[in-house]
Amino acid sequence: MDQAKRPYTPLQELQSKRLVRYADLKPCTTAFIDTRTPGRQQKENFTIIGPGVAENPDQFVHIDEAHGFNIGGARQPPGCINSQHSHETAEVFIIHSGTWAFYLGPECEDGEVVLGPGDTISIPVHVFRGFKNVGDDVGYMFAILGGNDPGHVTWAPYVFESAAEYGLILLEDGSLVDTTRGEEIPDGKKAMAATTADDVSRACRMTAGAMSGCVVLQHELESENGSFTLSNGLREFPIIGVASEEEGIGAGKMEWPHGFQLRHVAVEPGVESKQHARAEEEVILLQEGQLSVRFDEGNVELSPGDVLTVPIGKPHSLANAGSTQVKAYIVRGGDHPEPPRQTD
C-alpha cells in the first residue's frame, strides 16, 4: 500500500487531531479592525482550539472541536500594540515569553500591569484592556477565552476612528470590509455602530491596583508556601477555580466562575504521574522543559509552546524524562471538574 494512503495509527490520529506544535502555528496578521493602525501591523493572532474572536474569516483554526472554552495565542515584536477592547467572556493570558504591559481603561487611563514569563492575568468581562510587548525580544502569550462562542470584541471608540483612516470597516456580524481593495458593505449587512461615550460609561472600570487580585505571578507558583499538592515530585497549583476536597487542593486566587479551571503543574526530572483519566476536556500548555504524555498507544512528546488536548476519559500519565523541571499549565473544562479517575 502507498505510504501516503495508509491509515493513521491510533497514536498518529491523536497527534494529528489534538496536538498543535508551537513551530506549526499558523498566524493571522489581519485578524482585527486595528490591523493597519500604526504600531499594530506586526501582531500575530492564533486560534488554537475553537473559533476565537477574530474578525477575519481567513483566520486559521487549528482544532475546531468544541471544548467549552477557546485556546489562542498572541505573538508580537517589541513595541507592537493591541488596541483597547473588552470581551463578553473571561479572557486569561499566560505569558510564555517576553515582557508585556496590560493597559486598563478605554484610553489606557486606568493604569498598567507589567508581566513576564510564567505570569497569569484574568481580565474580567466588560473591562477595557489592551497590551503591548515592552520587552526587547519577540514575545508570545497563551490566551484562554470562556465559552464555545466567546462573542465579538467591543473596541474603544478611537479604534473605529483609526481603522476608518486606513480603509477598514467592521460589520455587525464581526467581519471586516477592506475599502482599499475596493470592497463594499454587502447587501443585507450593516456596519457595526462605533462604541459611544455612553457605551464606555457602562463598562466596568478597574485600576492597576484592583487588577492585582486577578494576577498570579511566577514566583507564587514556585513558593513552597503556596497551596501545592505534593506527590512524588509532581506539584499542582490552583490558579483559577474552586477548591477540590477530593484532590486535596485549595481554591485558586481567581476562584470566581470562568467556565474552566486553570492549574500550574511542575514535574521533577525522572518523575511520572499515575495513569488517570478525566471526565472533562483537559488541555496541556507547555511552558518549560520536555513533557512526555503517555497513552496506551504510545507517547506524545511536548516541547515549550506546544498544546495538547487530551480526550475525555482517555487514560494517560505525565512524565518528565529530561534533566530539568517541567512547567506546564492545564486547562480543564467547567467550573467544577471532577477529580481524576485512577486507571493504573
C-alpha positions in Angstrom: 0.0 0.0 0.0 1.2 3.5 -0.8 2.6 5.1 2.4 0.5 8.3 1.8 -2.7 6.2 1.7 -2.1 4.1 4.8 -4.5 4.8 7.7 -3.2 6.6 10.7 -2.3 4.5 13.7 -4.2 5.4 16.9 -1.2 7.5 18.1 -0.9 9.3 14.8 -4.6 10.0 14.8 -4.3 11.5 18.3 -1.3 13.7 17.3 -2.9 14.9 14.0 -6.2 16.0 15.6 -5.2 17.0 19.1 -1.6 18.3 19.1 -0.6 21.8 17.9 3.1 22.4 18.0 4.4 25.9 18.5 6.6 25.6 15.4 3.5 24.8 13.3 1.2 27.6 14.5 -0.4 29.5 11.6 -0.8 33.2 12.4 -3.2 35.7 11.1 -1.8 39.3 10.8 -5.1 40.8 9.7 -7.4 39.3 12.3 -8.8 42.6 13.7 -10.0 46.1 12.8 -6.9 47.7 14.1 -4.6 45.7 11.9 -3.4 48.7 9.8 -3.2 51.2 12.6 0.4 52.3 13.1 2.1 50.2 15.8 -0.2 47.3 15.4 0.7 45.9 11.9 3.1 43.2 13.1 0.9 41.5 15.7 0.2 37.8 15.0 -3.0 36.1 16.3 -3.6 32.4 16.6 -6.8 30.3 17.2 -5.6 27.0 18.5 -8.8 25.5 19.9 -12.2 27.0 19.0 -13.2 29.9 16.8 -11.9 32.7 19.0 -12.9 36.2 18.3 -11.0 37.0 15.1 -12.8 39.3 12.6 -11.1 37.8 9.6 -12.8 34.7 8.1 -9.3 33.6 6.8 -8.1 33.1 10.4 -6.9 29.5 10.6 -8.5 27.3 13.3 -6.1 24.5 14.3 -8.7 22.4 16.3 -12.4 23.2 15.8 -13.8 20.7 18.3 -15.9 22.4 21.0 -14.3 22.3 24.4 -16.4 24.8 26.3 -13.6 27.3 26.1 -11.2 28.7 23.5 -7.4 28.5 23.4 -5.5 31.1 21.4 -2.2 32.9 21.2 -0.7 36.3 20.6 2.8 36.9 19.3 4.2 40.4 18.9 7.6 42.0 18.3 9.0 44.7 20.7 6.8 47.8 20.7 3.8 46.2 19.0 0.4 47.1 20.4 -3.0 45.5 20.7 -5.7 48.2 20.9 -8.1 48.8 23.8 -11.1 46.5 23.8 -13.3 44.4 26.0 -14.8 40.9 25.9 -18.1 39.2 26.7 -16.5 36.2 28.4 -13.4 35.7 30.6 -10.1 36.4 29.0 -6.9 34.9 30.5 -3.3 35.4 29.4 -0.4 33.2 30.4 3.0 34.8 29.5 5.1 32.3 27.6 7.9 34.7 26.6 8.7 38.4 26.6 7.6 41.3 28.8 4.1 42.6 28.4 2.3 45.7 29.7 -1.5 45.5 30.0 -3.2 48.9 29.8 -6.6 49.4 31.5 -9.4 51.7 30.6 -10.8 52.8 27.1 -7.9 55.3 26.8 -5.3 53.4 28.9 -6.1 55.9 31.7 -6.8 53.4 34.5 -3.2 52.1 34.8 -1.0 49.3 33.6 0.2 45.9 34.8 3.5 44.6 33.6 4.1 40.8 33.5 6.8 38.4 32.4 7.2 34.7 31.6 5.1 32.4 33.8 2.8 35.1 35.0 -1.0 34.8 34.5 -3.7 37.5 34.3 -7.5 37.0 34.2 -9.2 40.1 32.9 -12.9 40.4 33.9 -15.7 40.8 31.3 -16.5 44.3 30.1 -13.2 45.8 31.3 -11.4 47.7 28.5 -7.8 46.4 28.1 -5.0 46.4 25.6 -1.5 45.2 25.7 2.0 45.9 24.3 5.2 44.0 24.1 7.5 46.2 26.2 10.5 43.8 26.1 13.5 43.6 23.8 12.5 40.4 22.1 9.5 38.9 20.3 7.0 37.8 22.9 4.3 35.1 23.0 1.2 34.6 25.2 -1.3 31.8 25.5 -4.8 33.1 25.7 -7.9 31.4 27.1 -11.5 32.7 26.4 -14.6 31.3 28.1 -17.4 29.6 26.2 -17.6 27.8 22.9 -18.6 31.1 21.3 -16.9 34.0 23.1 -18.8 36.6 21.1 -17.4 39.7 19.4 -14.8 42.2 20.6 -16.0 45.6 21.8 -13.5 48.2 20.7 -12.8 51.5 22.3 -14.2 54.5 20.3 -10.8 55.6 19.0 -10.2 52.2 17.3 -13.1 52.7 14.9 -11.8 56.2 14.0 -8.2 54.9 13.4 -9.4 51.9 11.3 -11.5 54.1 9.1 -8.5 56.2 8.2 -6.8 53.0 6.9 -9.8 51.6 5.0 -11.2 49.0 7.4 -14.9 48.8 8.3 -16.2 46.4 10.9 -19.6 44.8 10.2 -22.3 43.8 12.7 -21.5 40.1 12.1 -18.0 40.6 13.2 -16.4 40.5 9.8 -14.3 43.2 8.1 -14.6 45.1 4.8 -11.4 46.4 3.3 -12.2 49.5 1.2 -8.6 49.8 0.0 -9.3 46.6 -2.0 -12.5 48.1 -3.5 -14.7 46.1 -1.1 -18.1 47.4 -0.2 -20.5 46.5 2.5 -22.5 43.5 1.1 -26.3 43.8 0.6 -28.1 42.9 3.7 -25.2 43.7 6.1 -24.5 46.7 8.1 -21.5 48.4 9.6 -21.2 48.0 13.3 -22.0 51.1 15.2 -18.9 52.6 16.8 -18.7 52.4 20.5 -20.1 55.5 22.1 -19.3 57.5 25.2 -22.5 56.1 26.7 -21.2 52.6 26.0 -18.0 53.4 27.6 -19.8 54.8 30.7 -21.4 51.4 31.2 -18.2 49.5 31.0 -16.5 48.1 34.2 -13.5 50.0 35.4 -10.5 48.5 37.2 -7.4 50.2 38.3 -4.0 48.5 38.2 -4.2 48.1 42.0 -7.6 46.3 41.7 -6.2 44.1 38.9 -3.6 42.8 41.2 -6.3 40.5 42.6 -6.5 39.0 39.1 -2.8 38.2 38.7 -0.8 35.2 39.7 3.0 35.7 39.4 5.6 33.1 38.5 7.2 33.3 41.9 3.9 32.5 43.6 3.8 29.2 41.7 7.3 28.3 42.8 6.7 29.1 46.5 6.7 26.1 48.8 4.3 28.1 51.0 1.7 28.0 48.3 -1.2 25.6 48.2 0.7 23.0 46.1 -0.3 19.4 46.3 2.9 17.3 46.6 3.1 13.8 45.1 6.4 12.2 44.4 7.9 15.2 42.7 4.8 16.4 40.9 3.1 19.6 42.2 -0.2 21.2 41.1 -1.0 24.7 42.0 -4.6 26.2 41.5 -4.8 29.5 39.6 -8.4 29.6 38.5 -11.2 27.6 40.0 -12.8 26.4 43.3 -11.2 24.1 45.8 -11.4 20.3 45.3 -11.5 18.4 48.5 -11.3 15.1 46.7 -7.9 16.1 45.3 -6.8 17.9 48.4 -6.2 21.2 46.6 -7.4 24.6 47.5 -9.2 27.3 45.5 -7.2 29.4 43.0 -6.7 33.1 43.6 -9.2 33.7 40.9 -12.0 31.4 42.1 -14.9 33.1 40.5 -16.6 31.2 37.6 -14.8 31.3 34.3 -16.3 28.2 32.6 -12.9 26.4 33.1 -10.2 25.8 35.7 -6.5 26.6 35.3 -3.7 24.9 37.2 0.0 25.0 37.1 1.9 21.7 37.1 5.6 21.2 37.9 7.2 17.8 37.3 10.7 17.0 38.5 13.2 15.0 36.4 12.5 11.3 36.4 9.0 11.6 37.8 5.8 10.2 36.2 2.3 10.6 37.5 -0.1 7.8 37.9 -2.2 6.9 34.9 -5.5 8.6 35.1 -8.5 9.8 33.1 -10.6 12.9 33.3 -14.4 13.5 32.9 -13.9 16.8 31.1 -11.7 18.4 28.4 -8.1 18.7 29.6 -5.7 20.9 27.6 -1.9 21.0 28.3 0.0 24.2 27.6 3.8 23.5 27.9 5.8 26.4 29.4 9.2 24.9 30.0 11.0 21.6 29.7 10.2 18.4 27.8 7.0 16.7 28.8 6.0 13.2 27.8 2.3 12.5 27.8 1.9 8.7 27.9 -1.0 6.8 26.4 -1.6 3.1 25.9 -0.9 3.7 22.2 2.4 5.4 22.8 3.9 8.7 24.0 3.4 12.3 22.8 6.5 14.4 23.4 5.8 18.1 24.0 8.2 21.0 23.7 7.8 24.6 25.0 4.8 26.3 23.4 3.1 23.1 22.3 -0.6 22.5 23.1 -2.2 19.0 23.5 -5.8 18.4 24.2 -6.5 15.0 25.9 -9.8 13.3 25.0 -12.4 12.9 27.8 -11.9 9.6 29.5 -8.6 8.8 27.9 -6.1 7.2 30.3 -2.8 8.9 30.3 0.1 9.9 32.6 2.6 12.9 32.6 6.3 12.1 32.7 9.5 14.1 32.8 12.2 12.1 31.1 14.5 15.2 30.9 17.1 16.7 33.2 15.3 19.9 34.1 11.9 20.6 35.7 8.8 20.6 33.5 6.4 23.6 33.9 3.0 23.3 32.3 -0.4 24.9 32.6 -3.5 22.7 32.4 -7.0 24.0 31.4 -9.9 21.8 32.4 -13.5 22.4 31.3 -16.2 23.5 33.6 -16.2 25.4 36.9 -16.3 22.2 39.0 -14.2 19.5 37.2 -14.3 16.0 38.8 -11.3 14.5 40.4 -9.2 12.2 38.2 -10.1 8.6 37.9 -7.1 6.4 38.5 -6.6 3.8 35.8 -3.3 2.1 36.8 
